[in-house]
């Protein structure tokens, strides 16, 4: 249902365009509720915490999305920032966009998250280079990058666990 268009549902007997739109609106609300951090701030202790929050939302994206989670000194989420939306296999990431949010919100650390629409979370050479460049910028700013998570279709890669950072 997450990928259906109203026209797809309208082809089912008994479902008109208005009902199809209601169904898809309910599905979208469910997705947003499931991915919204709870009122009491969520503490991130390991990559599985991030994946729990973002897997279902990001695994079905048709384009590459790059997000940054801003964390306080207790590793609790301050804010989720959408940094870039690319194409099927890449997105442009610049340290200025990543860290402007972190500096403005006084984040102690950040988590980098992006998806691979192909479903394969294996990091590309570009992913590794971008992470290295962002790590260098973070060091200058005094902000820690705790991890970079790549989400595929039901699977993920943690740069930290893989020894890439």
Contact map, one row per residue, 1 for C-alpha under 8 A:
111100000000000000000001001000000000000000000000000000000000000000000000000000000000000000000000000000000000000000000000000000000000000000000000000000000000000000000
111100000000000000000001001100000000000000000000000000000000000000000000000000000000000000000000000000000000000000000000000000000000000000000000000000000000000000000
111110000000000000000000000000000000000000000000000000000000000000000000000000000000000000000000000000000000000000000000000000000000000000000000000000000000000000000
111111011000000000000001000000000000000000000000000000000000000000000000000000000000000000000000000000000000000000000000000000000000000000000000000000000000000000000
001111111000000000000001000000000000000000000000000000000000000000000000000000000000000000000000000000000000000000000000000000000000000000000000000000000000000000000
000111111100000010011001000000000000000000000000000000000000000000000000000000000000000000000000000000000000000000000000000000000000000000000000000000000000000000000
000011111110000010010000000000000000000000000000000000000000000000000000000000000000000000000000000000000000000000000000000000000000000000000000000000000000000000000
000111111111000000000000000000000000000000000000000000000000000000000000000000000000000000000000000000000000000000000000000000000000000000000000000000000000000000000
000111111111001110010000000000000000000000000000000000000000000000000000000000000000000000000000000000000000000000000000000000000000000000000000000000000000000000000
000001111111101110010000000000000000000000000000000000000000000000000000000000000000000000000000000000000000000000000000000000000000000000000000000000000000000000000
000000111111101000000000000000000000000000000000000000000000000000000000000000000000000000000000000000000000000000000000000000000000000000000000000000000000000000000
000000011111111000000000000000000000000000000000000000000000000000000000000000000000000000000000000000000000000000000000000000000000000000000000000000000000000000000
000000000111111000000000000000000000000000000000000000000000000000000000000000000000000000000000000000000000000000000000000000000000000000000000000000000000000000000
000000000001111100000000000000000000000000000000000000000000000000000000000000000000000000000000000000000000000000000000000000000000000000000000000000000000000000000
000000001111111111110000000000000000000000000000000000000000000000000000000000000000000000000000000000000000000000000000000000000000000000000000000000000000000000000
000000001100011111110000000000000000000000000000000000000000000000000000000000000000000000000000000000000000000000000000000000000000000000000000000000000000000000000
000001101100001111111000000000000000000000000000000000000000000000000000000000000000000000000000000000000000000000000000000000000000000000000000000000000000000000000
000000000000001111111100000000000000000000000000000000000000000000000000000000000000000000000000000000000000000000000000000000000000000000000000000000000000000000000
000000000000001111111110000000000000000000000000000000000000000000000000000000000000000000000000000000000000000000000000000000000000000000000000000000000000000000000
000001101100001111111111000000000000000000000000000000000000000000000000000000000000000000000000000000000000000000000000000000000000000000000000000000000000000000000
000001000000000011111111100000000000000000000000000000000000000000000000000000000000000000000000000000000000000000000000000000000000000000000000000000000000000000000
000000000000000001111111110000000000000000000000000000000000000000000000000000000000000000000000000000000000000000000000000000000000000000000000000000000000000000000
000000000000000000111111111000000000000000000000000000000000000000000000000000000000000000000000000000000000000000000000000000000000000000000000000000000000000000000
110111000000000000011111111100000000000000000000000000000000000000000000000000000000000000000000000000000000000000000000000000000000000000000000000000000000000000000
000000000000000000001111111110000000000000000000000000000000000000000000000000000000000000000000000000000000000000000000000000000000000000000000000000000000000000000
000000000000000000000111111111000000000000000000000000000000000000000000000000000000000000000000000000000000000000000000000000000000000000000000000000000000000000000
110000000000000000000011111111100000000000000000000000000000000000000000000000000000000000000000000000000000000000000000000000000000000000000000000000000000000000000
010000000000000000000001111111110000000000000000000000000000000000000000000000000000000000000000000000000000000000000000000000000000000000000000000000000000000000000
000000000000000000000000111111111000000000000000000000000000000000000000000000000000000000000000000000000000000000000000000000000000000000000000000000000000000000000
000000000000000000000000011111111100000000000000000000000000000000000000000000000000000000000000000000000000000000000000000000000000000000000000000000000000000000000
000000000000000000000000001111111110000000000000000000011000000000000000000000000000000000000000000000000000000000000000000000000000000000000000000000000000000000000
000000000000000000000000000111111111000000000000000000000000000000000000000000000000000000000000000000000000000000000000000000000000000000000000000000000000000000000
000000000000000000000000000011111111000000000000000000000000000000000000000000000000000000000000000000000000000000000000000000000000000000000000000000000000000000000
000000000000000000000000000001111111000000000000000010000000000000000000000000000000000000000000000000000000000000000000000000000000000000000000000000000000000000000
000000000000000000000000000000111111100000000000000011011000000000000000000000000000000000000000000000000000000000000000000000000000000000000000000000000000000000000
000000000000000000000000000000011111110000000000000010000000000000000000000000000000000000000000000000000000000000000000000000000000000000000000000000000000000000000
000000000000000000000000000000000011111111000000000010000000000000000000000010000000000000000000000000000000000000000000000000000000000000000000000000000000000000000
000000000000000000000000000000000001111111000000000000000000000000000000000000000000000000000000000000000000000000000000000000000000000000000000000000000000000000000
000000000000000000000000000000000000111110000000000000000000000000000000000000000000000000000000000000000000000000000000000000000000000000000000000000000000000000000
000000000000000000000000000000000000111111000000000000000000000000000000000000000000000000000000000000000000000000000000000000000000000000000000000000000000000000000
000000000000000000000000000000000000111111100000000000000000000000000000000111000000000000000000000000000000000000000000000000000000000000000000000000000000000000000
000000000000000000000000000000000000110111110000000000000000000000000000000110000000000000000000000000000000000000000000000000000000000000000000000000000000000000000
000000000000000000000000000000000000000011111000000000000000000000000000011110000000000000000000000000000000000000000000000000000000000000000000000000000000000000000
000000000000000000000000000000000000000001111110110000000000000000000000001110000000000000000000000000000000000000000000000000000000000000000000000000000000000000000
000000000000000000000000000000000000000000111110100000000000000000000000001000000000000000000000000000000000000000000000000000000000000000000000000000000000000000000
000000000000000000000000000000000000000000011111110000000000000000000000000000000000000000000000000000000000000000000000000000000000000000000000000000000000000000000
000000000000000000000000000000000000000000011111111000000000000000000000000000000000000000000000000000000000000000000000000000000000000000000000001010000000010000000
000000000000000000000000000000000000000000000111111100000000000000000000000000000000000000000000000000000000000000000000000000000000000000000000000000000000000000000
000000000000000000000000000000000000000000011111111110000000000000000000000000000000000000000000000000000000000000000000000000000000000000000000000000000000000000000
000000000000000000000000000000000000000000010111111111000000000000000000000000000000000000000000000000000000000000000000000000000000000000000000000000000000000000000
000000000000000000000000000000000000000000000011111111100000000000000000000000000000000000000000000000000000000000000000000000000000000000000000000000100001000000000
000000000000000000000000000000000000000000000001111111110000000000000000000000000000000000000000000000000000000000000000000000000000000000000000000000000000000000000
000000000000000000000000000000000111100000000000111111111000000000000000000000000000000000000000000000000000000000000000000000000000000000000000000000000000000000000
000000000000000000000000000000000010000000000000011111111100000000000000000000000000000000000000000000000000000000000000000000000000000000000000000000000000000000000
000000000000000000000000000000000000000000000000001111111110000000000000000000000000000000000000000000000000000000000000000000000000000000000000000000100100000000000
000000000000000000000000000000100010000000000000000111111111000000000000000000000000000000000000000000000000000000000000000000000000000000000000000000000000000000000
000000000000000000000000000000100010000000000000000011111111100000000000000000000000000000000000000000000000000000000000000000000000000000000000000000000000000000000
000000000000000000000000000000000000000000000000000001111111100010000000000000000000000000000000000000000000000001100000000000000000000000000000000000100000000000000
000000000000000000000000000000000000000000000000000000111111100000000000000000000000000000000000000000000000000000111010000000000000000000000000000000111100000000000
000000000000000000000000000000000000000000000000000000011111110000000000000000000000000000000000000000000000000000001000000000000000000000000000000000001000000000000
000000000000000000000000000000000000000000000000000000001111111110000000000000000000000000000000000000000000000000101000000000000000000000000000000000000000000000000
000000000000000000000000000000000000000000000000000000000001111100000000000000000000000100000000000000000000000000001000000000000000000000000000000000000000000000000
000000000000000000000000000000000000000000000000000000000000111110000000000000000000111110000000000000000000000000011000000000000000000000000000000000000000000000000
000000000000000000000000000000000000000000000000000000000000111111000000000000000000111111100000000000000000000001111000000000000000000000000000000000000000000000000
000000000000000000000000000000000000000000000000000000000100101111100000000000000111110000100000000000000000000001100000000000000000000000000000000000000000000000000
000000000000000000000000000000000000000000000000000000000000000111110000000000000111100000101000000000000000000111100000000000000000000000000000000000000000000000000
000000000000000000000000000000000000000000000000000000000000000011111000000000011111000000000000000000000000000111000000000000000000000000000000000000000000000000000
000000000000000000000000000000000000000000000000000000000000000001111100000000011110000000000000010000000000011110000000000000000000000000000000000000000000000000000
000000000000000000000000000000000000000000000000000000000000000000111110000011111000000000000000000000000000011110000000000000000000000000000000000000000000000000000
000000000000000000000000000000000000000000000000000000000000000000011111000011111000000000000000000011001011111000000000000000000000000000000000000000000000000000000
000000000000000000000000000000000000000000000000000000000000000000001111111111100000000000000000000000000011111000000000000000000000000000000000000000000000000000000
000000000000000000000000000000000000000000000000000000000000000000000111111111000000000000000000000000000111100000000000000000000000000000000000000000000000000000000
000000000000000000000000000000000000000000000000000000000000000000000011111100000000000000000000000000000011100000000000000000000000000000000000000000000000000000000
000000000000000000000000000000000000000000100000000000000000000000000011111100000000000000000000000000000000000000000000000000000000000000000000000000000000000000000
000000000000000000000000000000000000000000111000000000000000000000000011111110000000000000000000000000000000100000000000000000000000000000000000000000000000000000000
000000000000000000000000000000000000000011110000000000000000000000000011111111000000000000000000000000000000000000000000000000000000000000000000000000000000000000000
000000000000000000000000000000000000100011110000000000000000000000001111001111110000000000000000000000000000000000000000000000000000000000000000000000000000000000000
000000000000000000000000000000000000000010000000000000000000000000001111000111110000000000000000000000001010000000000000000000000000000000000000000000000000000000000
000000000000000000000000000000000000000000000000000000000000000000001110000011111000000000000000000000000000000000000000000000000000000000000000000000000000000000000
000000000000000000000000000000000000000000000000000000000000000000111100000011111100000000000000000000000000000000000000000000000000000000000000000000000000000000000
000000000000000000000000000000000000000000000000000000000000000000111100000000111110000000000000000010000000000000000000000000000000000000000000000000000000000000000
000000000000000000000000000000000000000000000000000000000000000011110000000000011111000000000000000000000000000000000000000000000000000000000000000000000000000000000
000000000000000000000000000000000000000000000000000000000000000011110000000000001111100000001000110000000000000000000000000000000000000000000000000000000000000000000
000000000000000000000000000000000000000000000000000000000000000011100000000000000111110000111000000000000000000000000000000000000000000000000000000000000000000000000
000000000000000000000000000000000000000000000000000000000000001111000000000000000011111000110000000000000000000000000000000000000000000000000000000000000000000000000
000000000000000000000000000000000000000000000000000000000000001110000000000000000001111111110000000000000000000000000000000000000000000000000000000000000000000000000
000000000000000000000000000000000000000000000000000000000000001100000000000000000000111111100000000000000000000000000000000000000000000000000000000000000000000000000
000000000000000000000000000000000000000000000000000000000000011100000000000000000000011111000000000000000000000000011100000000000000000000000000000000000000000000000
000000000000000000000000000000000000000000000000000000000000001100000000000000000000011111100000000000000000000000011100000000000000000000000000000000000000000000000
000000000000000000000000000000000000000000000000000000000000000100000000000000000000011111110000000000000000000000000000000000000000000000000000000000000000000000000
000000000000000000000000000000000000000000000000000000000000000111000000000000000001111011111000000000000000000000000000000000000000000000000000000000000000000000000
000000000000000000000000000000000000000000000000000000000000000000000000000000000001110001111100000000000000000000000000000000000000000000000000000000000000000000000
000000000000000000000000000000000000000000000000000000000000000001000000000000000011000000111110110000000000000000000000000000000100000000000000000000000000000000000
000000000000000000000000000000000000000000000000000000000000000000000000000000000000000000011111110000000000000000000000000000000000000000000000000000000000000000000
000000000000000000000000000000000000000000000000000000000000000000000000000000000000000000001111111000000000000000000000000000000000110010000000000000000000000000000
000000000000000000000000000000000000000000000000000000000000000000000000000000000000000000000111111100000000000000000000000000000000000000000000000000000000000000000
000000000000000000000000000000000000000000000000000000000000000000000000000000000010000000001111111110000000000000000000000000000000000000000000000000000000000000000
000000000000000000000000000000000000000000000000000000000000000000010000000000000010000000001111111111000000000000000000000000000000000000000000000000000000000000000
000000000000000000000000000000000000000000000000000000000000000000000000000000000000000000000011111111100000000000000000000000000000000001000000000000000000000000000
000000000000000000000000000000000000000000000000000000000000000000000000000000000000000000000001111111110000000000000000000000000000000000000000000000000000000000000
000000000000000000000000000000000000000000000000000000000000000000000100000000001000000000000000111111111000000000000000000000000000000000000000000000000000000000000
000000000000000000000000000000000000000000000000000000000000000000000100000000000000000000000000011111111111110000000000000000000000000000000000000000000000000000000
000000000000000000000000000000000000000000000000000000000000000000000000000000000000000000000000001111111110000000000000000000000000000000000000000000000000000000000
000000000000000000000000000000000000000000000000000000000000000000000000000000000000000000000000000111111110000000000000000000000000000000000000000000000000000000000
000000000000000000000000000000000000000000000000000000000000000000000100000001000000000000000000000011111110000000000000000000000000000000000000000000000000000000000
000000000000000000000000000000000000000000000000000000000000000000000001000000000000000000000000000001111111000000000000000000000000000000000000000000000000000000000
000000000000000000000000000000000000000000000000000000000000000000000111100001000000000000000000000001111111110000000000000000000000000000000010000000000000000000000
000000000000000000000000000000000000000000000000000000000000000000000111100000000000000000000000000001000111110000000000000000000000000000000011000000000000000000000
000000000000000000000000000000000000000000000000000000000000000000000111101000000000000000000000000001000011111000000000000000000000000000000011110000000000000000000
000000000000000000000000000000000000000000000000000000000000000000011110000000000000000000000000000001000011111100000000000000000000000000000011111000000000000000000
000000000000000000000000000000000000000000000000000000000000000000011110000000000000000000000000000000000000111110000000000000000000000000000000111110000000000000000
000000000000000000000000000000000000000000000000000000000000000001111000000000000000000000000000000000000000011111000000000000000000000000000000101110000000000000000
000000000000000000000000000000000000000000000000000000000000000001111000000000000000000000000000000000000000001111100000000000000000000000000000000111100000000000000
000000000000000000000000000000000000000000000000000000000100000111100000000000000000000000000000000000000000000111110000000000000000000000000000000011100000000000000
000000000000000000000000000000000000000000000000000000000110100111000000000000000000000000000000000000000000000011111000100000000000000000000000000001110000000000000
000000000000000000000000000000000000000000000000000000000010001100000000000000000000000110000000000000000000000001111111100000000000000000000000000001110000000000000
000000000000000000000000000000000000000000000000000000000011111100000000000000000000000110000000000000000000000000111111000000000000000000000000000000011000000000000
000000000000000000000000000000000000000000000000000000000000000000000000000000000000000110000000000000000000000000011111000000000000000000000000000000011000000000000
000000000000000000000000000000000000000000000000000000000010000000000000000000000000000000000000000000000000000000011111100000000000000000000000000000111110000000000
000000000000000000000000000000000000000000000000000000000000000000000000000000000000000000000000000000000000000000011111110000000000000000000000000000011010000000000
000000000000000000000000000000000000000000000000000000000000000000000000000000000000000000000000000000000000000000110011111000000000000000000000000001111011100000000
000000000000000000000000000000000000000000000000000000000000000000000000000000000000000000000000000000000000000000000001111100000000000000000000000001000000100000000
000000000000000000000000000000000000000000000000000000000000000000000000000000000000000000000000000000000000000000000000111111110000000000000000000001000000100000000
000000000000000000000000000000000000000000000000000000000000000000000000000000000000000000000000000000000000000000000000011111110000000000000000000000000000000000000
000000000000000000000000000000000000000000000000000000000000000000000000000000000000000000000000000000000000000000000000001111111000000000000000000000000000000000000
000000000000000000000000000000000000000000000000000000000000000000000000000000000000000000000000000000000000000000000000001111111100000000000000000000000000000000000
000000000000000000000000000000000000000000000000000000000000000000000000000000000000000000000000000000000000000000000000001111111110000000000000000000000000000000000
000000000000000000000000000000000000000000000000000000000000000000000000000000000000000000000000000000000000000000000000001111111111000000000000000000000000000000010
000000000000000000000000000000000000000000000000000000000000000000000000000000000000000000000000000000000000000000000000000011111111100000000000000000000000000000000
000000000000000000000000000000000000000000000000000000000000000000000000000000000000000000001000000000000000000000000000000001111111110000000000000000000000000000000
000000000000000000000000000000000000000000000000000000000000000000000000000000000000000000000000000000000000000000000000000000111111111000000000000100000000000000000
000000000000000000000000000000000000000000000000000000000000000000000000000000000000000000000000000000000000000000000000000000011111111100000000000000000000000000001
000000000000000000000000000000000000000000000000000000000000000000000000000000000000000000000010000000000000000000000000000000001111111110000000000000000000000000000
000000000000000000000000000000000000000000000000000000000000000000000000000000000000000000000010000000000000000000000000000000000111111111000000000000000000000000000
000000000000000000000000000000000000000000000000000000000000000000000000000000000000000000000000000000000000000000000000000000000011111111100001100000000000000000000
000000000000000000000000000000000000000000000000000000000000000000000000000000000000000000000000000000000000000000000000000000000001111111110000000000000000000000000
000000000000000000000000000000000000000000000000000000000000000000000000000000000000000000000010000000000000000000000000000000000000111111111000000000000000000000000
000000000000000000000000000000000000000000000000000000000000000000000000000000000000000000000000001000000000000000000000000000000000011111111111100000000000000000000
000000000000000000000000000000000000000000000000000000000000000000000000000000000000000000000000000000000000000000000000000000000000001111111111000000000000000000000
000000000000000000000000000000000000000000000000000000000000000000000000000000000000000000000000000000000000000000000000000000000000000111111110000000000000000000000
000000000000000000000000000000000000000000000000000000000000000000000000000000000000000000000000000000000000000000000000000000000000000011111110000000000000000000000
000000000000000000000000000000000000000000000000000000000000000000000000000000000000000000000000000000000000000000000000000000000000000001111111000000000000000000000
000000000000000000000000000000000000000000000000000000000000000000000000000000000000000000000000000000000011110000000000000000000000000001111111100000000000000000000
000000000000000000000000000000000000000000000000000000000000000000000000000000000000000000000000000000000001110000000000000000000000001001100111110000000000000000000
000000000000000000000000000000000000000000000000000000000000000000000000000000000000000000000000000000000000111100000000000000000000001001000011111100000000000000000
000000000000000000000000000000000000000000000000000000000000000000000000000000000000000000000000000000000000111000000000000000000000000000000001111100000000000100000
000000000000000000000000000000000000000000000010000000000000000000000000000000000000000000000000000000000000011100000000000000000000000000000000111110000000011100001
000000000000000000000000000000000000000000000000000000000000000000000000000000000000000000000000000000000000001110000000000000000010000000000000111111000000011100000
000000000000000000000000000000000000000000000010000000000000000000000000000000000000000000000000000000000000001111000000000000000000000000000000001111100001111000000
000000000000000000000000000000000000000000000000000000000000000000000000000000000000000000000000000000000000000011110000111000000000000000000000000111110001110000000
000000000000000000000000000000000000000000000000001000100110000000000000000000000000000000000000000000000000000011110010100000000000000000000000000011111111100000000
000000000000000000000000000000000000000000000000000000000010000000000000000000000000000000000000000000000000000000111111100000000000000000000000000001111111000000000
000000000000000000000000000000000000000000000000000000000011000000000000000000000000000000000000000000000000000000001111100000000000000000000000000000111111000000000
000000000000000000000000000000000000000000000000000000100010000000000000000000000000000000000000000000000000000000000010000000000000000000000000000000111111000000000
000000000000000000000000000000000000000000000000000000000000000000000000000000000000000000000000000000000000000000000011100000000000000000000000000000111111100000000
000000000000000000000000000000000000000000000000001000000000000000000000000000000000000000000000000000000000000000000000100000000000000000000000000011111111110000000
000000000000000000000000000000000000000000000000000000000000000000000000000000000000000000000000000000000000000000000000111000000000000000000000000011100011111011000
000000000000000000000000000000000000000000000010000000000000000000000000000000000000000000000000000000000000000000000000000000000000000000000000001111000001111111000
000000000000000000000000000000000000000000000000000000000000000000000000000000000000000000000000000000000000000000000000000000000000000000000000001110000000111111111
000000000000000000000000000000000000000000000000000000000000000000000000000000000000000000000000000000000000000000000000000000000000000000000000011100000000011111111
000000000000000000000000000000000000000000000000000000000000000000000000000000000000000000000000000000000000000000000000000000000000000000000000000000000000111111110
000000000000000000000000000000000000000000000000000000000000000000000000000000000000000000000000000000000000000000000000000000000000000000000000000000000000111111110
000000000000000000000000000000000000000000000000000000000000000000000000000000000000000000000000000000000000000000000000000000000000000000000000000000000000001111111
000000000000000000000000000000000000000000000000000000000000000000000000000000000000000000000000000000000000000000000000000000010000000000000000000000000000001111111
000000000000000000000000000000000000000000000000000000000000000000000000000000000000000000000000000000000000000000000000000000000001000000000000001000000000001100111
